[in-house]
Amino acid sequence: MKNRTKRLLAIGLIAAMTASLAACTSEGSGGATSGEEKETEAGTGKIGVAMPTKDLQRWNQDGENMKKQLEEAGYEVDLQFANNDIATQVSQVENMISGGCDLLVIGSIDGESLGTPLATAEEQNIPVISYDRLIMNTTAVQYYATFDNYLVGQKQGEYLVEALDLENQAGPFNIEIFTGDPGDNNVNFFFSGAMDVLQPYIDEGKLVVQSGQTTKEQCATADWSTEKAQSRMDAILSSNYADKQLDAVLCSNDSTALGVENSLEANYTGEWPIITGQDCDMPNVKNIVAGKQAMSVFKDTRLLAEQTVKMVDAIMGGEEAEVNDTESYDNGTGVIPTYLCEPTVVTIDNYEEMLIDSGYYEASDIQ
């Protein structure tokens, strides 16, 4: 009798333990268990695409190009824009993870802000592609897809050197400098690429920054804001150019260039300066045609989206993605394998070929 009772107790204990383990497994069924490899397949699954904002034209195009090409490749897509609000983007990424996304493509607002949700993604073996802006200080990022952003700055600097004929002219020429949001890691590349070209001429005295604002921090524009760039240019003009000619303005992108141009139209009566930009935003292309902006560096987001989709396919198929740079982009935890697309310069001379003939814009968009 005693032996039978012991056997029944043992069977009951085993059953209770089995039920407990089953309950734990069931509770975790909403996502991959930590350390468990997710089974994925190219052309199937759900991809989360987190973009920083709709306020800038280029991010609208990035997001929509990405969504279109991923859906054509067979994926379900969760596309979210965060209105340049860090807390919103953090929440959106958290929801993508809890909502069953198999892979994340993230254009971050602030490269330092996503550590907590990306730690969860890494625990659940959800791969992360950092898109155009490198996400910093996390081991969750597997790949980085972007344009050669140092080359962007170089091209802007070289354009100014040629336009001002600095190799042959004594000068001095007056120049002011506008770069972007200090939380955007790309600013480091845009700024250093341009300044590596221009700094020797500043040191030589051929280029003079009348405002004295030459450091990245002094030249930064929070949120890449057109209004903030305009306000800073208003102050620079009133303090330094009441009786001086402004010859050039280095602007890292088109939204800052537009702010500078708006300020010049309202406050400046001298000869119009040479102004650089980036992204070929529609208002800026119109200003190129009107002679108010000299150039913009074109980053065809269709090409970047296409390359990112190739990365997604490779990762989802269990393969390594194609990269062409394994040295340049260290996010604080190590070098991130990167694919760089090449940017091109657009001016009044080639905008039709580059932007209209290629189908990026309709001719009516620029009128």
Residue pairs with C-beta under 8 A, 6 or more apart in sequence:
30 98
30 100
31 97
31 98
31 100
31 124
32 38
32 124
32 125
32 126
33 124
34 123
34 124
35 123
35 125
36 125
37 125
38 102
38 124
38 125
38 126
40 102
40 103
40 315
40 316
40 317
40 318
41 316
41 317
42 313
42 314
42 316
42 317
43 73
43 74
43 75
43 313
43 316
44 74
44 75
44 316
45 75
45 76
45 102
45 103
45 316
46 75
46 76
46 77
46 78
46 99
46 100
46 101
46 102
47 70
47 75
47 76
47 77
47 78
47 101
47 102
47 103
47 104
47 105
47 312
48 78
48 80
48 93
48 96
48 97
48 99
48 101
48 103
48 104
48 105
48 106
49 63
49 66
49 67
49 70
49 77
49 78
49 79
49 80
49 104
49 105
49 106
49 131
50 80
50 82
50 89
50 92
50 93
50 96
50 104
50 105
50 106
50 107
50 108
51 59
51 62
51 63
51 66
51 79
51 80
51 81
51 82
51 107
51 131
52 59
52 81
52 82
52 84
52 89
52 107
52 108
52 109
52 133
53 59
53 81
53 82
53 83
53 84
53 109
54 60
54 63
54 81
54 83
55 83
55 84
56 224
56 255
56 279
56 281
57 279
57 281
57 282
58 254
58 279
58 281
58 299
58 301
59 81
59 107
60 81
61 301
62 107
62 131
62 132
62 301
62 304
62 305
63 79
63 81
64 79
65 301
65 302
65 304
65 305
66 77
66 79
66 105
66 131
66 305
66 308
66 309
67 77
67 79
68 305
69 305
69 306
69 309
70 77
70 309
70 312
71 77
73 309
73 312
73 313
75 312
78 96
78 99
78 101
80 89
80 92
80 96
82 88
82 89
82 92
82 109
84 109
84 223
85 109
86 109
86 110
86 113
89 108
89 109
89 113
89 114
90 113
90 114
90 116
90 117
93 104
93 106
93 114
93 117
93 118
93 121
94 117
94 120
96 104
97 104
97 117
97 120
97 121
97 124
97 126
101 126
102 126
102 316
103 126
103 127
103 128
103 129
103 312
103 315
103 316
104 121
104 126
104 127
104 128
104 129
105 128
105 129
105 131
105 308
105 312
106 114
106 128
106 129
106 130
106 131
106 135
107 131
107 132
107 133
108 114
108 130
108 133
108 135
109 183
110 183
110 184
111 133
111 134
111 135
111 136
111 183
111 184
111 185
111 331
112 136
112 137
112 183
113 183
114 135
114 138
115 137
115 138
118 128
118 135
118 138
118 140
118 141
119 138
119 140
121 128
121 140
122 128
122 138
122 139
122 140
127 142
127 143
127 315
128 135
128 140
128 141
128 142
129 141
129 142
129 143
129 144
129 145
129 308
129 311
129 312
129 315
130 141
130 143
130 144
130 145
130 146
130 331
130 336
131 145
131 146
131 304
131 308
132 145
132 146
132 147
132 186
132 304
133 146
133 184
133 185
133 186
134 141
134 144
134 146
134 185
134 186
134 329
134 331
134 336
135 141
135 331
136 185
136 331
136 332
137 331
137 332
137 333
138 331
138 333
139 333
139 334
141 331
141 336
142 315
142 321
142 336
142 337
143 311
143 315
143 321
143 323
143 336
143 337
143 338
143 339
144 329
144 331
144 336
144 337
144 338
144 339
145 304
145 307
145 308
145 311
145 338
145 339
145 341
146 186
146 304
146 329
146 338
146 339
146 340
146 341
147 299
147 304
147 340
147 341
147 342
147 343
148 340
148 341
148 342
148 343
149 186
149 189
149 190
149 193
150 189
150 190
150 192
150 193
150 328
151 193
151 342
151 343
152 189
152 190
152 193
152 252
152 278
152 297
152 299
152 343
153 189
153 190
153 191
153 192
153 193
153 194
153 195
153 196
153 197
153 252
154 193
154 194
154 196
154 197
155 193
155 297
155 343
155 345
156 190
156 193
156 194
156 250
156 252
156 276
156 278
156 295
156 297
157 193
157 194
157 195
157 196
157 197
157 198
157 250
158 197
159 276
159 294
159 295
159 345
160 166
160 175
160 197
160 198
160 248
160 250
160 274
160 276
161 167
161 197
161 198
161 201
163 248
163 274
163 294
164 171
164 173
164 207
164 247
164 248
164 274
166 173
166 201
166 206
166 207
169 206
170 206
171 201
171 205
171 206
171 207
171 208
172 205
172 206
172 207
172 208
173 206
173 207
173 208
173 247
173 248
174 207
174 208
174 209
174 210
174 241
174 244
174 245
174 246
174 247
174 248
175 198
175 207
175 208
175 209
175 246
175 247
175 248
175 249
175 250
176 209
176 210
176 211
176 213
176 233
176 236
176 246
176 248
176 249
176 250
176 260
177 209
177 213
177 214
177 219
177 249
177 250
178 219
178 221
178 229
178 232
178 233
178 249
178 250
178 251
178 252
178 256
178 257
178 259
178 260
179 187
179 190
179 191
179 216
179 219
179 220
179 221
179 252
179 256
180 186
180 187
180 190
180 220
180 221
180 224
180 252
180 253
180 256
181 187
181 220
181 221
181 222
181 223
181 224
182 216
182 217
182 220
182 222
184 224
187 216
187 220
187 252
188 216
190 252
190 253
190 278
191 216
191 219
191 252
194 250
194 252
198 207
198 250
201 207
202 208
202 209
202 214
207 248
210 236
210 240
210 241
210 244
211 236
211 239
211 240
213 219
213 236
221 228
221 229
221 232
221 256
221 259
222 228
224 253
224 255
224 256
225 255
225 259
226 255
226 256
226 258
226 259
226 262
227 259
228 259
229 251
229 255
229 256
229 257
229 258
229 259
229 260
229 263
230 259
230 260
230 262
230 263
231 259
231 263
232 259
233 249
233 259
233 260
233 263
233 264
233 267
234 263
234 266
234 267
237 246
237 263
237 264
237 267
237 268
238 267
241 268
241 270
244 270
245 270
245 271
246 264
246 268
246 270
246 273
247 273
247 274
248 273
248 274
248 275
249 257
249 260
249 273
249 274
249 275
249 276
250 276
251 257
251 260
251 275
251 276
251 277
251 278
252 278
253 277
253 278
253 279
254 277
254 278
254 279
254 280
254 281
254 283
254 284
254 296
255 279
255 281
256 277
257 275
257 276
257 277
257 284
257 287
257 293
257 296
258 281
258 283
258 284
258 287
260 275
261 275
261 287
261 292
261 293
264 272
264 273
265 292
272 291
272 292
274 294
275 292
275 293
275 294
276 293
276 294
276 295
276 296
276 297
277 284
277 293
277 295
277 296
277 297
278 296
278 297
278 299
278 343
279 296
279 297
279 298
279 299
280 296
280 297
280 298
280 299
280 346
280 351
280 354
280 355
280 360
281 296
282 361
282 365
282 366
284 293
284 296
285 296
285 346
285 351
285 355
285 361
285 366
286 366
287 293
288 294
288 295
288 296
288 346
288 347
288 348
288 351
289 348
289 351
289 366
291 348
294 347
295 345
295 346
295 347
296 345
296 346
297 343
297 344
297 345
297 346
298 343
298 344
298 345
298 346
298 354
298 355
299 341
299 343
300 341
300 344
300 358
300 360
302 360
303 341
304 341
307 322
307 339
307 341
310 321
310 322
311 321
311 322
311 339
314 320
314 321
314 322
315 321
321 337
321 339
322 339
323 337
323 338
323 339
324 338
324 339
324 340
325 337
325 338
325 339
325 340
326 335
326 337
326 338
327 335
328 335
328 338
329 335
329 336
329 338
330 336
344 354
346 354
346 355
351 366
352 363
354 360
355 361
355 366
356 362
356 363
356 366
